[in-house]
Amino acid sequence: MDFNDLFHFLEELQQNNNKEWMDANRKWYKSLRNDFITWLDDLDMTMGQFHDDYYPTPGKKGINRINNNLMFHPNKPIYKDHFGAGLDKAPNSADFYIEIGLKQCLLAGGRWRPDSKTLRSIRDAIDYNGEELQKILDKPSFQKMFGGLYEDEKLVSSPKGFSNDHPHIELLRNKTFAVEYKLSKAQVLSPDFKERIIAVYKEMLPFRQYLNQAVTV
């Protein structure tokens, strides 16, 4: 995968964010998209070796559309400024997300503002065994890689059904349960980029498995 070419394409696209330019450069886009899918297929096969419950996700299934959803966000540009994909993407699960873009490059996973039913399941799991999640979050290598949970809006008081003096009240107040690992452009272009992704994936895996079990149990 030539990520230099991908960055070049995205730069040109953001300077000409319209259908006319995209139509004129459709061949370039399709070539990059196919290369990205092939790259994802290889990564998918590699990551599938690390645990028995890995959910195979071909690149064509994992890759996100480059078009913004203008129905819900009419003020956004027509096209995104990044290529994104989710792997290990079982239905109703916390997948492993990859984003390569101009404003940011990152690896992430978890649940970003889940629906009320899913959020309740996660909070019930924390109520039952929050020690396990806290142990994952406190692990020095996890802290070094992610720095803790993604900072997002929290409840001011305790969630309904939980007391303010709950031993895990700080976790229960979260509306988002996710982590992210920011990447520099130099890291994306580095020869060891794949190895870095695998290292992040492995470190994130117990966290994602905890969330997935919370929803399926």
N, C-alpha and C positions, 0 to 999 in steps of 0.2 A: 504494500500500500504506500503510495507516494503522498505522504501527508503535506509535504511542501506544496504540491499541486492542489490538494484539497484547500489549504489555507488561501492560496492564490485565487481559486475559484470563488471562495466565500467573500474575499475582499472585492472582487469584481462584481459579484452579485449584490453586495450591499451598496455599492456605488450606482448600481443600475437595477434597483429592486422593482422590476416590472415584468409583466408577462411577455412583452415584446423581446426584451433582452434574453429572458429564459428560453423562449422559443428558438431564438437565433443560436443559442448555446446549449441546446438540449443534448446534443451528442456528447459534449464535454461533461455535462452533468450525469448522463447515463453511464458514461465510462467510469467516472468517479464512484457513482453509487454502486455499480457492479463490483468494483475493486473493494469498496468498503464492506459489501456483503461477503465477499470471499474472505476478507480479513476477519470478519465476525465469525464466519464458519470455522475458521482455524482456531480462533480463541474459544469458541463454544466447545469444540472437541477437547481442547486442552483442559479447560475448567471442569469438564465433565468427569475427569479422572480423580477429582479430589473428594467426592463424597457420593454415596450410593443414591441419594435422593435428588441428585442434580436433574433438572428438567431440561432436556435438550431443546435448544431454541435456534433453529436455522436463522442465518442472517436476514433472509427475506421476511421472516416472521418478527424478528427483533427490531429491525430498523424502523425509525419513525419517519413520518412524512416531513418533507422540507417545507410544505405549505403551512402557514399559520392558519388557525381556525378563526376566520374573520366573522363567523356568525356570532361567536361569543366575545370576540375581541376585535371589533371593527376598526379600531384605530391603529392596530399593529400593521407592520409592513406585510406585503403578500408572502414573502419568503423569510424563513428563519436565517439566523446568522451562524448556524451550527449544523453538524450531523449528529444525530443522537440515536441510541439503541438500548434496548433492555435484553439481558440474557438471563439464563436460569429463571425463565419467566413462566412459572406455573400459573394457572388461573387463580385469581384472588390471592396473590402472594406478593411478598416484598422482593422485587427482582433486583438485579445488579445493573445499574444504569451507567452508560458511558456517553459523555458529551465532548465533542471536539469542535470548538468554535472560536470566533474572533474575540468575544468579550470574556469568555471563560472556557476552560477545559477542566473536566472533573470526572471523578468516579464516585458514585453514590449508591445508596440502597436504604430501604426501610419503608416507612409509610408517611407520606406527606399529607397532612390534614385528611385522614381517612374518614369515611362516612361514620355516622353515629354508632351503627351496629358493630363495625370493625373496631372503632375506638373503645367501645365498651368491652369487647373481648380482650383487648390488650390491657385495659385497666383491671379487668378481672384476673388476668394472669399475673399482673404485678401484685395485686392484693393477695393472691394465693402463694406466689413465689417470686416476690420482687428481689429477693436476695440474689437469685441467679442472674437477673438482668443487671443489677448493680455491680456484681462481680465482673461481668463482661465489660461494662463501661469503665470500671476502675483499673482494669488490667493495664500495666504500664505501656505495653506495646500498642494497645488500642488507643490509649490517651495520646501517645506520641504521634500516631498516624492520623487520628481524627479529632483529637481534642475534646471529645465528648459529643453529645447529641447536637444536631443542627439547631441553631438558635431561631426559634419561631415564637409566635404568640402563645402565651400560656394563660390559663385561668388564674384569676386573682385569688379566688377562694377554692375550697375543695370541690371536686366533681360530685354530682348528686349521688348519694349512697355511700360516700366515704367521709370520714371525719377529718377535721383539720389536724389532729394529732396522729394521723396514720404514719407509721414509720417510713413509708415511701411516698409521702405526700408530694414531694418535689417532682418525682417521676409522674405521679398521677395527674398533676396539673398540666402536663404537656398535651398539646393538640397534634403535634407532629413527632413521630418517632423515626428519625432518619439520621444518617451520618454522611459526610462527604469528604472527599480527598481532592483538594485543588491541585491541578497540574499546570506547569508552565509550558509554554510552546516548545522550549528547549527539551523538556522531558518527553513530550510527544514525538519529537524528531529524533530522540536518542535511540541508539541501537538496542538498548535494554528496555524499551517501552513495554513490550509484552511481559517481561519478567516483573516489571513494576506493577502492572495490572494484576498479575497472578498473586503477588504478595499482598496487595490491597484486598483482593477478593477473599483470600484465605483469612485475613485478619477480620474482615467484616462478616464472615460466614456464621459464626455462633450468634451474633446479634440478629441477623436476618432469620436464622432458624428459630430463634426464640419468638420472634414476631409471627412467623408463619405457624408455629405450633399453637400460639395463643389464639389464632383465628380458626384453626381447624379442629382444636379440641372441643 
